[in-house]
Amino acid sequence: MNSFKTERTKVKRIPDRGHYDKKTIYPIIDEALYCHVGINHNGNPVVIPTIHTRQDNTLYIHGSAASRLLKSIPGENNICVTITLLDGIVLARAAFHHSLNYRSVVIFGKGDIVDDPQEKWDALKIVSDHLIPGRWEDARQPNQKELDATTVISISLEEASAKVRTGPPGDEDEDYALPIWAGVLPLALTKGELVPDPVLSESIDIPDYLR
């Protein structure tokens, strides 16, 4: 599939910012550490944040097997997944034209429970690798009880769009002469210093993948 564009995914507000190709959409999905999943649960709209990962053209999310929300997802073509990366605050001369530089993705689709044990195991591994590459091999891996308590949902990426804003503010022509600072305040998610567990043995070194 070369384009994820459908009537549902078509960007209507400032359509020039819309993108429907894998080259734009996949990197946004992969860079984000979490997403928001919107569903219709018992006639009410519900949006839940969760960790996600992507393998080829499939998005995976997971959660507790006891979750009523996850139980309501499978089989219904009613899921909306959203992802947003903030890159900066755009300060214009006019309050009306203030904005954000961002990269976002909206995905529509149907969720299916992953029943195949190997696919489920692989999905949980790539979720772990998505957060911290190398951690899965270092940590104690799930036992059967933990696997039974976890539900993995797969969503085929067939309907999706990205919306991207970059660059400086766009002011009215007559406002460019105003003596007001304008520009972009960049934003970025950065790593901080590691905080060891208070009960961690001092003999355990920081693994290389965290350095």
Backbone as numpy.savetxt, mean C-alpha at the origin, in Angstrom:
# Nx Ny Nz CAx CAy CAz Cx Cy Cz
-1.58 -8.25 -19.62 -2.43 -7.06 -19.62 -1.54 -5.81 -19.62
-1.71 -4.95 -20.62 -0.89 -3.75 -20.72 -1.51 -2.57 -20.01
-2.81 -2.62 -19.77 -3.49 -1.51 -19.12 -4.53 -2.04 -18.15
-4.60 -1.40 -16.97 -5.59 -1.76 -15.97 -6.80 -0.83 -16.05
-6.89 -0.04 -17.11 -7.94 0.97 -17.20 -9.29 0.35 -17.48
-10.26 0.67 -16.64 -11.65 0.28 -16.84 -12.51 1.49 -16.49
-13.79 1.34 -16.64 -14.68 2.46 -16.29 -14.57 2.79 -14.81
-14.36 1.76 -13.98 -14.24 2.01 -12.53 -12.93 2.69 -12.16
-11.87 2.38 -12.88 -10.56 2.91 -12.49 -10.20 4.22 -13.18
-10.96 4.62 -14.17 -10.63 5.83 -14.92 -10.62 7.05 -14.01
-9.51 7.79 -14.04 -9.35 8.98 -13.21 -10.15 10.12 -13.84
-11.09 10.65 -13.08 -11.97 11.69 -13.61 -11.56 13.08 -13.16
-11.01 13.21 -11.97 -10.57 14.50 -11.47 -9.09 14.68 -11.84
-8.80 15.65 -12.70 -7.46 15.91 -13.26 -6.95 14.63 -13.93
-7.59 14.22 -15.01 -7.26 12.95 -15.66 -5.83 12.86 -16.17
-5.16 14.00 -16.39 -3.78 13.96 -16.86 -2.84 13.31 -15.84
-3.26 13.25 -14.60 -2.43 12.63 -13.57 -2.66 11.12 -13.49
-3.57 10.59 -14.26 -3.89 9.17 -14.20 -2.93 8.31 -15.00
-2.61 7.14 -14.45 -1.75 6.17 -15.11 -2.36 4.78 -14.92
-2.22 3.93 -15.93 -2.88 2.63 -15.89 -1.94 1.49 -16.27
-0.64 1.74 -16.19 0.35 0.78 -16.64 1.11 0.16 -15.47
1.61 -1.06 -15.67 2.36 -1.76 -14.63 3.61 -1.00 -14.22
4.25 -0.34 -15.16 5.50 0.36 -14.88 5.32 1.45 -13.83
4.12 2.04 -13.78 3.82 3.07 -12.78 3.20 2.47 -11.53
2.28 1.53 -11.70 1.49 1.02 -10.59 2.28 0.08 -9.69
3.03 -0.86 -10.26 3.74 -1.84 -9.45 4.72 -1.21 -8.46
5.56 -0.25 -8.87 6.51 0.33 -7.90 5.84 1.03 -6.73
4.67 1.62 -6.95 3.95 2.27 -5.83 3.47 1.22 -4.85
2.88 0.14 -5.37 2.44 -0.95 -4.50 3.61 -1.51 -3.71
4.74 -1.70 -4.38 5.89 -2.34 -3.76 6.59 -1.45 -2.73
6.57 -0.14 -2.95 7.23 0.76 -2.00 6.42 0.95 -0.72
5.10 0.92 -0.84 4.24 1.15 0.33 4.34 -0.01 1.31
4.32 0.30 2.61 4.39 -0.73 3.64 3.02 -1.22 4.07
1.98 -0.50 3.73 0.63 -0.92 4.11 -0.37 -0.32 3.13
-1.57 -0.84 3.17 -2.64 -0.35 2.32 -3.91 -0.20 3.14
-4.96 0.32 2.53 -6.28 0.38 3.15 -7.25 -0.40 2.26
-8.02 -1.30 2.90 -8.95 -2.15 2.17 -10.37 -1.73 2.51
-11.12 -1.34 1.50 -12.51 -0.92 1.70 -13.46 -2.01 1.23
-14.42 -2.36 2.08 -15.41 -3.39 1.75 -16.79 -2.95 2.23
-17.79 -3.65 1.75 -19.16 -3.47 2.25 -19.43 -4.62 3.21
-19.52 -4.31 4.49 -19.70 -5.34 5.52 -21.06 -5.19 6.18
-21.94 -6.15 5.92 -23.29 -6.11 6.48 -24.02 -4.81 6.13
-23.79 -4.35 4.89 -24.48 -3.15 4.43 -23.82 -1.86 4.83
-22.69 -1.93 5.51 -21.99 -0.72 5.94 -20.60 -0.65 5.32
-20.16 0.55 4.90 -18.81 0.68 4.37 -17.79 0.59 5.50
-16.74 -0.19 5.29 -15.68 -0.36 6.28 -14.35 -0.28 5.56
-13.41 0.46 6.14 -12.06 0.56 5.60 -11.09 0.14 6.68
-10.22 -0.84 6.36 -9.26 -1.33 7.34 -7.84 -1.21 6.79
-6.89 -0.76 7.63 -5.49 -0.75 7.21 -4.88 -2.12 7.43
-4.02 -2.54 6.53 -3.39 -3.84 6.67 -2.09 -3.88 5.88
-1.23 -4.84 6.22 0.00 -5.05 5.48 -0.32 -5.82 4.19
0.38 -5.50 3.14 0.14 -6.16 1.86 1.48 -6.52 1.21
1.40 -7.29 0.15 2.55 -7.54 -0.69 2.05 -7.92 -2.07
2.96 -7.87 -3.04 2.59 -8.21 -4.42 3.54 -9.27 -4.95
2.97 -10.25 -5.63 3.75 -11.25 -6.34 3.23 -11.30 -7.76
4.05 -10.86 -8.71 3.61 -10.78 -10.11 2.34 -9.93 -10.19
1.24 -10.50 -10.67 0.03 -9.71 -10.85 -1.02 -10.01 -9.77
-0.54 -10.43 -8.60 -1.45 -10.75 -7.49 -1.07 -9.95 -6.26
-2.08 -9.34 -5.64 -1.90 -8.65 -4.37 -2.34 -9.58 -3.25
-1.55 -9.67 -2.19 -1.89 -10.49 -1.03 -2.08 -9.61 0.20
-3.12 -9.90 0.97 -3.31 -9.30 2.29 -3.59 -10.45 3.25
-3.38 -10.22 4.53 -3.61 -11.30 5.48 -4.10 -10.73 6.80
-4.66 -11.61 7.62 -5.15 -11.21 8.92 -5.65 -12.41 9.69
-6.30 -12.14 10.81 -6.80 -13.21 11.66 -7.91 -13.99 10.96
-7.85 -15.31 11.09 -8.91 -16.15 10.53 -10.26 -15.90 11.19
-10.22 -15.32 12.40 -11.45 -15.03 13.12 -12.06 -13.69 12.73
-11.38 -12.93 11.89 -11.86 -11.61 11.51 -13.13 -11.70 10.69
-14.18 -11.06 11.17 -15.43 -11.04 10.41 -15.27 -10.27 9.11
-14.40 -9.28 9.12 -14.19 -8.48 7.93 -13.53 -9.31 6.83
-12.50 -10.07 7.20 -11.85 -10.91 6.19 -12.79 -11.99 5.68
-13.65 -12.48 6.54 -14.60 -13.51 6.12 -15.61 -12.97 5.10
-15.83 -11.66 5.12 -16.82 -11.09 4.21 -16.23 -10.75 2.84
-14.90 -10.85 2.70 -14.25 -10.48 1.45 -14.38 -11.52 0.35
-14.12 -12.80 0.61 -14.04 -13.77 -0.48 -15.30 -13.85 -1.34
-15.08 -13.95 -2.66 -16.17 -14.20 -3.59 -16.93 -12.98 -4.04
-16.69 -11.84 -3.44 -17.42 -10.63 -3.80 -16.52 -9.68 -4.60
-17.04 -9.18 -5.69 -16.28 -8.24 -6.51 -16.50 -6.82 -5.99
-16.23 -6.65 -4.70 -16.58 -5.38 -4.05 -15.44 -4.81 -3.23
-14.21 -5.23 -3.50 -13.07 -4.74 -2.73 -12.47 -3.51 -3.41
-12.11 -2.53 -2.61 -11.37 -1.37 -3.10 -10.14 -1.21 -2.21
-8.96 -1.38 -2.79 -7.71 -1.23 -2.06 -7.05 0.08 -2.48
-6.63 0.87 -1.50 -5.98 2.15 -1.81 -4.62 2.21 -1.13
-3.68 2.83 -1.84 -2.31 2.99 -1.37 -1.88 4.41 -1.70
-1.24 5.10 -0.75 -0.78 6.46 -0.98 0.62 6.65 -0.42
1.49 7.23 -1.22 2.83 7.63 -0.79 2.90 9.15 -0.88
3.25 9.81 0.23 3.36 11.26 0.25 4.80 11.66 -0.03
4.98 12.58 -0.96 6.32 13.02 -1.34 6.60 14.47 -0.98
5.57 15.25 -0.66 5.83 16.63 -0.30 4.56 17.43 -0.11
4.69 18.53 0.64 3.61 19.50 0.80 3.88 20.64 -0.17
2.89 20.93 -1.00 3.05 21.98 -2.02 2.45 23.28 -1.48
3.31 24.26 -1.27 2.88 25.54 -0.72 2.78 26.56 -1.85
1.57 26.95 -2.14 1.32 27.93 -3.20 1.19 29.32 -2.59
1.10 30.31 -3.44 0.89 31.68 -2.96 -0.55 31.88 -2.51
-1.46 31.18 -3.15 -2.87 31.24 -2.79 -3.24 30.00 -1.98
-4.01 30.19 -0.92 -4.41 29.05 -0.09 -5.13 27.98 -0.91
-5.89 28.43 -1.90 -6.68 27.51 -2.72 -5.81 26.50 -3.46
-4.61 26.89 -3.83 -3.75 26.05 -4.66 -2.73 25.24 -3.88
-2.81 25.25 -2.55 -1.95 24.35 -1.77 -2.35 22.91 -2.08
-1.36 22.02 -2.03 -1.63 20.64 -2.41 -0.57 19.72 -1.81
-0.57 18.49 -2.28 0.45 17.51 -1.91 1.04 16.93 -3.18
2.33 16.64 -3.13 2.92 15.77 -4.14 2.77 14.34 -3.63
2.27 13.46 -4.46 1.92 12.12 -3.99 1.94 11.14 -5.15
1.98 9.86 -4.79 1.78 8.76 -5.73 0.76 7.83 -5.10
-0.33 7.58 -5.77 -1.40 6.76 -5.18 -1.87 5.72 -6.18
-2.43 4.64 -5.63 -3.00 3.57 -6.44 -4.36 3.20 -5.87
-5.33 2.98 -6.75 -6.64 2.46 -6.37 -6.85 1.16 -7.15
-7.22 0.10 -6.42 -7.41 -1.22 -7.02 -8.83 -1.69 -6.72
-9.52 -2.16 -7.74 -10.82 -2.80 -7.56 -10.68 -4.28 -7.88
-11.46 -5.12 -7.20 -11.37 -6.53 -7.53 -12.11 -7.44 -6.58
-11.83 -8.72 -6.73 -12.47 -9.78 -5.97 -11.40 -10.47 -5.13
-11.74 -10.77 -3.88 -10.81 -11.46 -3.01 -11.09 -12.95 -2.93
-10.03 -13.73 -2.94 -10.15 -15.19 -2.81 -9.27 -15.67 -1.66
-9.81 -16.55 -0.83 -9.01 -17.15 0.24 -7.96 -18.08 -0.38
-6.74 -17.95 0.08 -5.66 -18.82 -0.39 -5.71 -20.11 0.43
-6.18 -21.20 -0.19 -6.29 -22.50 0.49 -5.07 -23.38 0.29
-4.38 -23.19 -0.84 -3.22 -24.03 -1.12 -2.13 -23.77 -0.08
-1.70 -24.78 0.66 -0.71 -24.58 1.75 0.59 -23.93 1.29
1.08 -24.33 0.12 2.35 -23.78 -0.35 2.20 -22.32 -0.76
1.10 -22.00 -1.45 0.87 -20.60 -1.83 0.70 -19.73 -0.60
-0.01 -20.25 0.41 -0.20 -19.50 1.65 1.13 -19.25 2.34
1.95 -20.29 2.42 3.27 -20.16 3.04 4.13 -19.14 2.28
4.13 -19.25 0.96 4.92 -18.33 0.14 4.43 -16.89 0.30
3.10 -16.72 0.38 2.54 -15.38 0.53 2.96 -14.75 1.85
2.93 -15.54 2.93 3.34 -15.01 4.23 4.83 -14.67 4.23
5.61 -15.45 3.52 7.04 -15.16 3.42 7.28 -13.85 2.69
6.60 -13.64 1.57 6.86 -12.41 0.83 6.28 -11.19 1.54
5.25 -11.39 2.37 4.79 -10.29 3.23 5.92 -9.90 4.19
6.55 -10.89 4.78 7.66 -10.63 5.70 8.82 -9.97 4.96
9.17 -10.50 3.79 10.27 -9.93 3.01 9.96 -8.52 2.53
8.67 -8.24 2.32 8.27 -6.89 1.90 8.61 -5.87 2.98
8.46 -6.26 4.24 8.76 -5.35 5.34 10.25 -5.31 5.64
10.85 -6.48 5.87 12.27 -6.58 6.20 12.86 -7.77 5.45
13.47 -7.55 4.30 14.09 -8.67 3.57 15.09 -9.42 4.44
14.98 -10.74 4.48 15.88 -11.55 5.28 15.35 -11.95 6.64
14.28 -11.31 7.09 13.77 -11.57 8.44 13.13 -12.96 8.54
12.44 -13.40 7.48 11.74 -14.68 7.51 12.69 -15.82 7.84
13.85 -15.83 7.22 14.81 -16.90 7.45 15.40 -16.84 8.86
15.44 -15.65 9.44 16.05 -15.47 10.75 15.07 -15.77 11.88
13.79 -15.49 11.67 12.78 -15.64 12.73 12.27 -17.08 12.80
11.64 -17.43 13.92 10.93 -18.71 13.99 9.74 -18.62 13.06
9.62 -19.57 12.17 8.56 -19.53 11.18 7.26 -20.10 11.76
6.12 -19.80 11.13 4.82 -20.16 11.70 4.66 -21.67 11.89
4.06 -22.03 13.03 3.68 -23.43 13.21 2.26 -23.63 12.68
1.77 -24.86 12.73 0.47 -25.14 12.13 -0.66 -24.39 12.81
-0.56 -24.26 14.13 -1.60 -23.53 14.86 -1.67 -22.08 14.40
-0.50 -21.48 14.20 -0.46 -20.08 13.76 -0.94 -19.95 12.32
-0.60 -20.92 11.49 -1.09 -20.89 10.11 -2.60 -21.02 10.06
-3.15 -21.89 10.91 -4.60 -22.07 10.94 -5.32 -20.82 11.43
-4.64 -20.02 12.21 -5.24 -18.80 12.76 -5.10 -17.60 11.83
-4.47 -17.83 10.68 -4.21 -16.74 9.74 -4.92 -17.00 8.42
-5.58 -15.97 7.91 -6.21 -16.04 6.59 -5.42 -15.17 5.62
-5.15 -15.71 4.45 -4.49 -14.96 3.38 -5.49 -14.78 2.24
-5.62 -13.56 1.77 -6.53 -13.24 0.67 -5.71 -12.81 -0.54
-6.04 -13.35 -1.70 -5.39 -12.92 -2.94 -6.36 -12.09 -3.77
-5.83 -11.06 -4.40 -6.63 -10.19 -5.26 -5.89 -10.05 -6.58
-6.49 -10.52 -7.66 -5.87 -10.41 -8.97 -5.91 -8.96 -9.43
-4.76 -8.47 -9.88 -4.65 -7.07 -10.30 -5.13 -6.95 -11.75
-6.40 -6.62 -11.90 -6.99 -6.48 -13.22 -7.57 -5.08 -13.45
-8.03 -4.44 -12.36 -8.57 -3.08 -12.46 -7.81 -2.20 -11.48
-7.01 -1.29 -12.00 -6.22 -0.43 -11.12 -5.86 0.86 -11.84
-5.61 1.89 -11.06 -5.12 3.15 -11.62 -4.19 3.80 -10.62
-3.23 4.53 -11.14 -2.36 5.35 -10.30 -2.67 6.81 -10.58
-2.48 7.63 -9.57 -2.62 9.07 -9.74 -1.39 9.71 -9.09
-0.73 10.55 -9.85 0.57 11.08 -9.41 0.60 12.60 -9.59
1.04 13.30 -8.53 1.29 14.73 -8.65 2.74 14.99 -8.30
3.43 15.74 -9.12 4.81 16.12 -8.88 4.97 17.60 -9.20
6.10 18.17 -8.77 6.45 19.51 -9.20 6.00 20.64 -8.29
6.23 21.87 -8.71 5.94 23.06 -7.92 4.46 23.40 -7.91
4.08 24.41 -7.13 2.68 24.83 -7.11 2.27 25.46 -8.44
0.99 25.44 -8.67 0.44 26.10 -9.85 -0.46 27.25 -9.40
0.09 28.44 -9.41 -0.67 29.61 -8.95 -1.34 30.32 -10.12
-2.25 31.21 -9.79 -2.85 32.08 -10.79 -1.79 33.06 -11.29
-1.88 33.44 -12.55 -0.85 34.30 -13.13 -0.63 35.57 -12.32
-1.73 36.15 -11.83 -1.60 37.42 -11.11 -1.00 37.25 -9.73
-0.94 36.00 -9.23 -0.41 35.77 -7.88 1.10 35.56 -7.84
1.72 35.33 -9.00 3.16 35.06 -9.00 3.97 36.27 -8.53
3.41 37.45 -8.62 4.12 38.66 -8.18 3.98 38.93 -6.68
3.15 38.14 -5.99 2.96 38.36 -4.55 4.23 38.02 -3.77
4.55 38.80 -2.73 5.77 38.56 -1.93 5.55 37.45 -0.90
5.19 36.27 -1.38 4.88 35.12 -0.53 5.75 33.94 -0.96
6.40 33.29 0.02 7.24 32.15 -0.33 6.37 31.01 -0.86
6.83 30.39 -1.91 6.10 29.26 -2.49 7.11 28.19 -2.90
6.67 26.96 -2.86 7.56 25.85 -3.22 7.06 24.55 -2.64
7.98 23.61 -2.43 7.62 22.27 -1.96 8.43 21.93 -0.71
7.75 21.42 0.32 8.41 20.87 1.50 8.44 19.36 1.32
9.60 18.78 0.97 9.65 17.34 0.72 9.35 16.53 1.98
8.70 15.40 1.78 8.42 14.47 2.86 8.97 13.10 2.47
9.47 12.37 3.47 9.99 11.02 3.20 9.90 10.19 4.46
9.63 8.89 4.28 9.65 7.94 5.39 11.09 7.50 5.59
11.63 7.71 6.78 13.03 7.39 7.03 13.15 6.41 8.18
14.23 5.64 8.18 14.50 4.69 9.24 15.15 5.40 10.42
14.74 5.00 11.63 15.35 5.55 12.83 16.35 4.57 13.42
16.82 4.89 14.61 17.74 4.01 15.31 16.99 2.79 15.85
17.62 1.63 15.79 17.01 0.42 16.32 16.84 0.52 17.83
15.70 0.03 18.33 15.40 0.02 19.77 15.29 -1.44 20.20
16.28 -1.97 20.90 16.25 -3.38 21.28 15.12 -3.67 22.27
14.58 -4.90 22.19 13.64 -5.39 23.18 14.32 -5.30 24.56
13.62 -4.78 25.57 14.25 -4.65 26.90 14.76 -5.96 27.47
14.18 -7.10 27.05 14.63 -8.39 27.59 15.57 -9.11 26.63
16.03 -8.42 25.58 16.94 -9.03 24.63 18.30 -9.28 25.27
18.84 -10.46 25.07 20.16 -10.79 25.61 21.22 -9.92 24.94
22.14 -9.41 25.74 23.20 -8.55 25.21 24.16 -9.33 24.30
24.08 -10.65 24.34 24.98 -11.47 23.52 24.49 -11.61 22.08
23.27 -11.13 21.81 22.70 -11.25 20.46 23.03 -9.99 19.67
23.75 -10.17 18.58 24.16 -9.05 17.74 23.03 -8.63 16.79
23.12 -7.40 16.33 22.18 -6.92 15.32 22.48 -7.63 14.00
21.45 -8.26 13.39 21.69 -8.97 12.13 22.09 -8.01 11.01
22.84 -8.50 10.07 23.34 -7.66 8.98 22.23 -7.00 8.20
21.08 -7.71 8.03 20.01 -7.12 7.21 19.34 -5.93 7.88
19.62 -5.70 9.17 19.07 -4.53 9.86 20.08 -3.39 9.98
21.31 -3.64 9.60 22.33 -2.61 9.72 22.18 -1.60 8.59
